[in-house]
Amino acid sequence: MAAKSNLSGSPDADLSSLSDRSLSSRASNRSLRVAEKERRKNDAEDPFVLALKYFSNVEAGTPVHGNDEVEKNLVLVERAAYSKGLSPEAISVMLEFAMSLRMGSGICPRVLKCLIPATVVPQEAVVRAVAWLGVANIPVNTQILFIKWLLTVFDLIDAKDQLRAIYGFIFNFTSEENLCPFICHLLYLLTRKESVRVFRVRKLLELQSKLGRQPFLLNLLSLYKVFCPELVTLSIPSQLKSVFRNHNLPWKSALTVVQRRNSPQVASSLNLFSTSKHKTTSRKRKHHHLGLAMLSSAVNKEPQTETSRQLVPLVQLHSVAQLLENMHRIELPAQMGSLLGSSLGLHYLDCVQDESALLRLNFWLGYTLQEELLFSSDEGSSQSSEESMQFLDKLLSTQHFLQEGFSSSEAFLYKFLSVWDGSVLRPQILGLLSNIPVVPSSQIGQLLFEPLMQLFFTSSLFFKCGLMESLNNMLLKWLTWHSVYALEDDLDISLNSHTSINMTLSGFKDSVMELVDFVGRLASVGLQLEGCHSLLLNFILDFYTTVCDMFLKYGLPLVVVPPPGVFYPALFATDPVSVDRLAFIMHRYKVNLTSAKSQEKLTKQAFRISRQTFKEFNNYAVFMVNCLWNAKLIQPGMSIQLGEELLLKSNVPEYWKSFDLIYHPAFMSYAVDFHQKCWPGRKDMDLDSIKHSKPWNWYLEYLFNQGYDGLKLFIQSNTSRQLTAGDGQGNSLSTE
Amino acid sequence: MERNQHSVRTPLNSVVERRSKSKSYRLSYRSGLGAASRPCFTPGLTARRLDTSRKAPKSRDITEKMTKEQLTLLVQTEWQLSYVTPLYRFRHTQLKSYSRQLSAFIAAEKQQGLAVDVEGTDNTFRVSFSLVQGMTESVDDAETVLIQIHRKSLFASQNEPLKPVWSGWLTCINVNPGYLQSLTKDFICLPLFCSSGAGALTTLVQSWFQQSFDCCFGPLEISHMSLQWLIALWINCNPESSIRQLKMIWTLPVEPPLKVTYTVNSEDAWELWRTVRKEDRAGEEEEDSIDIEEVTSFMQGLKGHFFRHFRLDLSAGCLNEVSTALGSAKHTGMIKISNSKYLITTLTLLTECAILKMPI
């Protein structure tokens, strides 16, 4: 029974699935149709499509002179051709238009010159055009131009069978004296064994007796001779060569541009191997430096290495496993620049200690950057900046891969910063900037700070933010470097002294100090210039989040507190996030300083953090606690002093309360919200009632629940919460 | 906590050194600003500048070592200058094989883009590499290499000599030893490349060098300052071999651009030069040297004279070309050294300019 129901069940299921399928296929059909309709509608509105329509429908004999419509449409087609190239359909429309001489022969060369194929050239169009060559009364120069175009795009024609079928027709044009050289070239490309006939050989010989031993005739004949030696008895000189020149001049540059643009964008992520094509550098291209060389093995091999072991060129390796297998006998490429695109190569470079290889890479990289970006004369062309951007992106991803910068890019950057306008290639340059290794404090000012300061003060807010971020990353890298290498002091593996870097701890500290001070100065003035913009403030606080943890996180015995120009704007900021972040930073400072102090006591020797630093920190901490917690704005003995009269003059009632956790502009809205939640019935709002001990604790709880962890940490570590608001005292660090 | 303690123990002024193997390698990535052992690896620093003082040119007879053909070629041609980054694994002993390789390379490149080459693989270009003997000054200088390309014409008879179509040479005179020390022994430093002939061939030769020795070629302009140095060096030779006349071409940035050709008689120029020369070199045994101050005051003198006559201050303009009987130089990097005696001095200056343009 069960089986039966099963049996009967299955056809049903099949049926339903069938109908499902048909349904879905119908749906997809419909969606296809809709899409098609949509496309047509779009096409109908596209001026380029309209222009093509115009050229395919225009009546014969329409005048060209004074005809604005044809001019407008032709410009449209030309623009499309030079930017993206023309689609096969567009090529056939335009070619048909030109060769049929529908609007006379005057416009014909102009149309021919803009026939830049985006992908392929349809064979039918070419065959039709060749047919027009025999019918229409086309001027000889235009005929030649057409054949030249045909020769240029020959490789892009989608099929050649029909063209070969009209071989005889084309051959007839050899009798036209002016066309003959180009026709011969075309025939040379089309010739196959079956096209070689006695009467053609005879014709060519006849031409030769008429025109003399012309190279193009000889060349075609020599090809005939290769196919059918029995038909051509003529002796061909052995030095025959280079007679068919390239006739691609009018289209060459446009064609390369279009093809490069249409080729898939180079992925910025590193492929296992560079896919960049090897371009001949003999072509006179202005920007040939930015292309990476192909991974190719060296030509001039050292004889002794060849005999001692079999070398494996890097280009033959395709996986990390292969790399590991052949680690001992890898041959570096002839041009080290090619490694930039190959992550396997970089892996290898990262392991071996080949200083020559690095120097080669650096020479090439430095040269490329310098010639392309520093000395290049034709600024502003979008093409070149696009290329530069891709190149720098590639360089950056390589540096990230190696987690280290190249010395040549560093050298380039020092030169470039002094001429930079702050906007060209901004993300890339800022990225390179953050990869700069530790600069000795004696040189840091001249190399980095002077140019950066000028740029900072003359640029937009977004540049300021970008620079802050970049300097923060730079500091992070320096600190990481220190925390890795300073700790390995005990390891004693000897190495050649040639490359060792001699930077003392105090030298390193000086550099970091200079950097932090510099950013402090920039930040103080920057905040003033930008009216304490909260975006900029956020980037600055990012930087100080790194600075405050230098001791505990990176083991650098150095604590630098922010300047007043950063501290006070952050404390009085109108957005709670900034205040919260400042509170977190102050908390971390306290933890760092406490730990430094206890260690100082423990180990006796070691470093000292200056009393001044403790004092500054304490001042800030006390001020902050007084302000937020005790509602006391000024206290005697503080670092900033405000005249009492001045504050009274401002006519703010009870000004001393203005920046406590209730009245602080950043938290006021929370206080109001809390008040409403706490006493929903109350009509008149009295925020002061939050100050009472019970609601105050609730209020704090409420604030902390909003995610202000920094504030929570700061308040927990700097006040004792059991006390009521009025009695809360900051327990600051002692300077002893 | 361990870590912190550790770092605290790090004594003040301890050397933060990279010790492990992988680290030593990585150092070469960093600029080594802190690396005392690589003085020239101070990239982009202003440390590398043109010397402010240089030896006065002494006429030297280098003719005895050089072959006559080489000398006439070097002296009678106007050269286009380029700088070259150090050549990797270039061997002066393998010039013969390089000649073969470059010939083959040129032939291959010339055939690119042609329809199938049916017959006649015979080379029409013959390349020869040769050493130029005696073209060195200090012991560190790599020997100068001369490259010549000859062309067989298609219909030439067997006995007809090959026609020279291109020549170029790589040289290095009095290079800064510090720079050489920063390179490993795999590199040969020949920073100055002079070429003359078809641009297409220059490009081909350069790309062959690029592929074979992993080096890069860039244009070398002769700066305003270097042109002034050349004037001074040439003037200083006047007593030994007359400069005939000093001709300078200035361009002034006005609308429309103004080109000034300023010619000075050799005696007048020498007279002016004599007055600006510092005479307080008493008791100085070492070789006569020229200071940058002397050069600038000489130029000031010339400009002042011009201003008195034409009310036109040349300091606002740019010196573009200089020529004397001893040689001529253009801002664009063209140079002709007409007198073999002062070849070395001029090349020392140009080598310095080339090193100055090195990326690292």
Interface residues (C-beta under 8 A of the other chain):
Chain A: H185 Y188 L189 N219 S222 L223 V226 I236 P237 S238 Q239 L240 K241 S242 F244 N246 T280 T281 S282 K284 A293 S296 A298 V299 N300 E302 A334 Q335 M336 G337 D350 C351 V352 Q353 D354 E355 S356 L358 L359 R360 N362 F363 W364 L365 G366 Y367 T368 L369 Q370 E371 F375 L402 E404 G405 F406 S407 S408 E410 A411 F412 L413 Y414 K415 P437 V438 V439 P440 Q443 Q446 L447 H482 S483 Y485 A486 L487 E488 D489 L491 D492 I493 S494 L495 N496 S497 H498 T499 S500 I501 N502 M503 T504 L505 S506 G507 F508 F551 L552 G555 L556 P557 S595 Q599 E600 T603 Q605 A606 F607
Chain B: R3 N4 Q5 H6 S7 V8 R9 T10 P11 L12 N13 S14 V15 V16 E17 R18 R19 S20 K21 S22 K23 S24 Y25 R26 L27 S28 Y29 R30 S31 G32 L33 G34 A35 A36 S37 F41 P43 G44 L45 T46 T85 P86 Y88 R89 R91 Q94 S97 Q101 E109 K110 Q111 Q112 G113 L114 A115 V116 D117 V118 E119 G120 D122 L154 L183 T184 D186 F187 G199 A200 T203 L204 Q206 S207 Q210 Q211 S212 F213 D214 C215 C216 G218 M358 P359 I360
